[in-house]
Amino acid sequence: MIHATSASVDWFGGWSLTGSFTTIDLLAATVGALNGALLARRPSHYRNYTIVGVPLMALLGGITGSTVRDLLVNEVPAALTNPAYILLSLAAGIVGSLIAFKTGELFREGLFEFLTSASLAWFAIVGAQKGVQVGLPLVGVLALAVVAATAGRYVIDLTSGVPPKVFVRGEYYVGTALLAALVWVICDAAGLNNWVSASVAFVVAYTVRVLAMWRGWEEPMPKQPPGVYPHADERPLLGPKLTGKSEQELRDLGLLPDDDPDEDQT
């Protein structure tokens, strides 16, 4: 026999705007959500998103980072226990939607880049704090910080059908998150106050990111071995694969016979 059990809904959950890094985490979520709304309206990402779609994209930008971070350390995501995360993210999404319809494309693009830099730094700082709190080693702390800082943009890029920003060349996107986390860890190890550590890490990482965008500093591309370049063969043979040349190029060099040896005699 099945006995039904009654449970009451916790209407307000663990609503909080302050606490151990909760404020910084909410700041990161809000900035990330505003960034997500503006990103959803950019020509590179816009896919006919509706008045519902844009705030939902903002929600992805606001809570994905903290959700992935908490799941990786085996905790219930803060965005599910504290309603402030979702409400602030949706509010930021609405604001972003309104800003996106204003005139001044260059201004919006500039605002977007400043917000990207800010959200990267804040998410990385809170990710590093969480890693230290649960006792991860330094490499784990830095990895958790980078994942927390880039997960939201990764999901938005995939949803919009564009290459994820984390993998393509840019003005030290991942580097900014890594720098923010490393500076915070150093400041925390030195015994500085949480807000002082966070402020120093933010200023350093944010400044480097803005300078990189201003001066056009980008991650270097990997070097290719000499003689290796793309070819047009649909299914190249083993020989062309080993030489890194197309079949036609090998024919031109006399290293492969022509398809029709009698063709030149007609």
JOHU-V218345 format. One record per backbone hydrogen bond with DSSP energy under -1.0 kcal/mol. NH is the residue of the N-H (numbers start at 1). CO is the residue of the C=O. E is the energy in kcal/mol with one decimal. If there is no record, write none. Layout:
# JOHU-V218345
nh:NH co:CO e:E
nh:NH co:CO e:E
This chain:
# JOHU-V218345
nh:11 co:9 e:-1.3
nh:14 co:81 e:-3.2
nh:15 co:12 e:-1.1
nh:21 co:19 e:-1.4
nh:25 co:21 e:-2.3
nh:26 co:22 e:-2.7
nh:27 co:23 e:-2.2
nh:28 co:24 e:-2.5
nh:29 co:25 e:-2.4
nh:30 co:26 e:-2.6
nh:31 co:27 e:-2.4
nh:32 co:28 e:-2.7
nh:33 co:29 e:-2.3
nh:34 co:30 e:-2.3
nh:35 co:31 e:-2.4
nh:36 co:32 e:-2.1
nh:37 co:33 e:-2.2
nh:38 co:34 e:-2.0
nh:39 co:35 e:-2.3
nh:40 co:36 e:-2.1
nh:42 co:39 e:-1.3
nh:45 co:42 e:-1.3
nh:46 co:42 e:-2.7
nh:54 co:50 e:-2.3
nh:56 co:52 e:-1.7
nh:57 co:53 e:-2.3
nh:58 co:54 e:-2.1
nh:59 co:55 e:-2.2
nh:60 co:56 e:-1.9
nh:61 co:57 e:-1.9
nh:62 co:58 e:-1.8
nh:63 co:59 e:-2.5
nh:64 co:60 e:-1.5
nh:67 co:63 e:-2.2
nh:68 co:64 e:-2.7
nh:69 co:65 e:-2.1
nh:70 co:66 e:-2.4
nh:71 co:67 e:-2.4
nh:72 co:68 e:-2.1
nh:74 co:71 e:-1.6
nh:75 co:70 e:-2.6
nh:80 co:77 e:-1.7
nh:81 co:77 e:-1.0
nh:82 co:78 e:-2.5
nh:85 co:82 e:-1.7
nh:87 co:83 e:-2.4
nh:88 co:84 e:-2.5
nh:89 co:85 e:-1.8
nh:90 co:86 e:-2.6
nh:91 co:87 e:-2.3
nh:92 co:88 e:-2.4
nh:93 co:89 e:-2.0
nh:94 co:90 e:-2.1
nh:95 co:91 e:-2.2
nh:96 co:92 e:-2.7
nh:97 co:93 e:-2.1
nh:98 co:94 e:-2.0
nh:99 co:95 e:-2.4
nh:100 co:96 e:-2.3
nh:102 co:99 e:-1.6
nh:108 co:104 e:-2.0
nh:109 co:105 e:-2.5
nh:110 co:106 e:-2.4
nh:111 co:107 e:-2.7
nh:112 co:108 e:-2.6
nh:113 co:109 e:-2.1
nh:114 co:110 e:-2.1
nh:115 co:111 e:-2.3
nh:116 co:112 e:-2.5
nh:117 co:113 e:-2.0
nh:118 co:114 e:-2.0
nh:119 co:115 e:-2.9
nh:120 co:116 e:-2.2
nh:121 co:117 e:-1.8
nh:122 co:118 e:-2.5
nh:123 co:119 e:-2.4
nh:124 co:120 e:-2.0
nh:125 co:121 e:-2.2
nh:126 co:122 e:-2.2
nh:127 co:123 e:-2.3
nh:128 co:124 e:-2.4
nh:129 co:125 e:-2.3
nh:130 co:126 e:-2.3
nh:131 co:127 e:-2.0
nh:132 co:128 e:-2.3
nh:133 co:129 e:-2.3
nh:134 co:130 e:-1.9
nh:136 co:131 e:-2.7
nh:141 co:137 e:-2.6
nh:142 co:138 e:-2.6
nh:143 co:139 e:-2.4
nh:144 co:140 e:-2.6
nh:145 co:141 e:-2.1
nh:146 co:142 e:-2.3
nh:147 co:143 e:-2.4
nh:148 co:144 e:-2.5
nh:149 co:145 e:-1.9
nh:150 co:146 e:-1.7
nh:151 co:147 e:-1.9
nh:154 co:150 e:-2.1
nh:155 co:151 e:-2.3
nh:156 co:152 e:-2.1
nh:157 co:153 e:-2.7
nh:158 co:154 e:-2.3
nh:159 co:155 e:-2.5
nh:160 co:156 e:-1.9
nh:162 co:157 e:-2.4
nh:167 co:164 e:-1.9
nh:172 co:170 e:-2.4
nh:176 co:172 e:-1.8
nh:177 co:173 e:-1.2
nh:178 co:174 e:-2.5
nh:179 co:175 e:-2.5
nh:180 co:176 e:-2.4
nh:181 co:177 e:-2.2
nh:182 co:178 e:-2.3
nh:183 co:179 e:-2.6
nh:184 co:180 e:-2.1
nh:185 co:181 e:-2.4
nh:186 co:182 e:-2.1
nh:187 co:183 e:-2.5
nh:188 co:184 e:-2.9
nh:189 co:185 e:-2.5
nh:190 co:186 e:-1.4
nh:191 co:188 e:-1.5
nh:192 co:187 e:-2.0
nh:197 co:193 e:-3.2
nh:198 co:194 e:-2.6
nh:199 co:195 e:-2.4
nh:200 co:196 e:-2.6
nh:201 co:197 e:-2.4
nh:202 co:198 e:-2.5
nh:203 co:199 e:-2.6
nh:204 co:200 e:-2.3
nh:205 co:201 e:-2.4
nh:206 co:202 e:-3.0
nh:207 co:203 e:-2.2
nh:208 co:204 e:-2.1
nh:209 co:205 e:-2.3
nh:210 co:206 e:-2.5
nh:211 co:207 e:-2.5
nh:212 co:208 e:-2.3
nh:213 co:209 e:-2.1
nh:214 co:210 e:-2.6
nh:215 co:211 e:-2.9
nh:216 co:212 e:-1.1
nh:217 co:212 e:-1.9
nh:219 co:170 e:-1.7
nh:228 co:225 e:-1.6
nh:241 co:237 e:-2.1
nh:242 co:238 e:-2.4
nh:243 co:239 e:-1.9
nh:244 co:240 e:-1.8
nh:245 co:240 e:-1.1
nh:250 co:246 e:-1.9
nh:251 co:247 e:-2.0
nh:252 co:248 e:-2.4
nh:253 co:249 e:-1.5
nh:254 co:251 e:-1.4
nh:255 co:250 e:-2.9
nh:263 co:260 e:-1.9
nh:265 co:262 e:-1.1
